[in-house]
Each structure stands twice: as C-alpha cells, then as structure tokens.
Amino acid sequence: MAIVTSDRRQVPLKVDPATDELISHAAHFLGMTKKDFVAEAARGYLEQRREGIRQGTIESMKVLDGSLSSSVAKVTGLSPGRIEQLGGVGDWEE
C-alpha cells in the first residue's frame, strides 16, 4: 500500500500486520482497493476529528507566534497573563 505525497510520488504506508489484515478485509468486502479504502477512511476520520484538529492548530499557533512568553506558557502550563503577573519573561534577546 502507498500514499501520495505533495510531489505526487507514492510512498509505502507501513502498518502492523493486524491493521493490514483489517484494511485488506474491509477493502475486499467493500469492493475497493486497499489504497482507496485507506484514503476514504483517512478523509472520514479527519472529518470526524475536525474540531480537535482546529483546536490543536490554534494552540500550536499560540506557541508559534515566536514570543518567549508563549513558549514559556506552553512549557509551564501557565497562561501568558499569569506569567505577566509573576513578572514576565522578557524577550529572547534579554
């Protein structure tokens, strides 16, 4: 089984033998290829998990804003507001 990357080449998708057996049986009984089954299953899974993915993306963007405060907040679990109450963290250059 292979997946397609952004440059349109196929690469193997490695799964454990039990998962491969599930995929093989499901694809067979649905009359589709394993490749098509996995692609459809992945799309369905992502659709079901859309809100969780959105929330994770938002949380990641808070860290990816480049500020030291956001990075410390992520590591410590403290909110940026609480970090400021405790005296802040300064800037990367300080």
JOHU-V676077 format. One record per residue. N is the residue number from 1. RES is the residue in one letter. SS is DSSP state (2 for helix, 1 for strand, 0 for the rest). Layout:
# JOHU-V676077
N|RES|SS / N|RES|SS
This chain:
# JOHU-V676077
1|M|0 / 2|A|1 / 3|I|1 / 4|V|1 / 5|T|0 / 6|S|0 / 7|D|0 / 8|R|0 / 9|R|0 / 10|Q|1 / 11|V|1 / 12|P|1 / 13|L|0 / 14|K|0 / 15|V|0 / 16|D|0 / 17|P|2 / 18|A|2 / 19|T|2 / 20|D|2 / 21|E|2 / 22|L|2 / 23|I|2 / 24|S|2 / 25|H|2 / 26|A|2 / 27|A|2 / 28|H|2 / 29|F|2 / 30|L|2 / 31|G|0 / 32|M|0 / 33|T|0 / 34|K|2 / 35|K|2 / 36|D|2 / 37|F|2 / 38|V|2 / 39|A|2 / 40|E|2 / 41|A|2 / 42|A|2 / 43|R|2 / 44|G|2 / 45|Y|2 / 46|L|2 / 47|E|2 / 48|Q|2 / 49|R|0 / 50|R|2 / 51|E|2 / 52|G|2 / 53|I|2 / 54|R|2 / 55|Q|2 / 56|G|2 / 57|T|2 / 58|I|2 / 59|E|2 / 60|S|2 / 61|M|2 / 62|K|2 / 63|V|2 / 64|L|0 / 65|D|0 / 66|G|0 / 67|S|0 / 68|L|2 / 69|S|2 / 70|S|2 / 71|S|2 / 72|V|2 / 73|A|2 / 74|K|2 / 75|V|2 / 76|T|2 / 77|G|0 / 78|L|0 / 79|S|0 / 80|P|2 / 81|G|2 / 82|R|2 / 83|I|2 / 84|E|2 / 85|Q|2 / 86|L|0 / 87|G|0 / 88|G|0 / 89|V|0 / 90|G|0 / 91|D|0 / 92|W|0 / 93|E|0 / 94|E|0
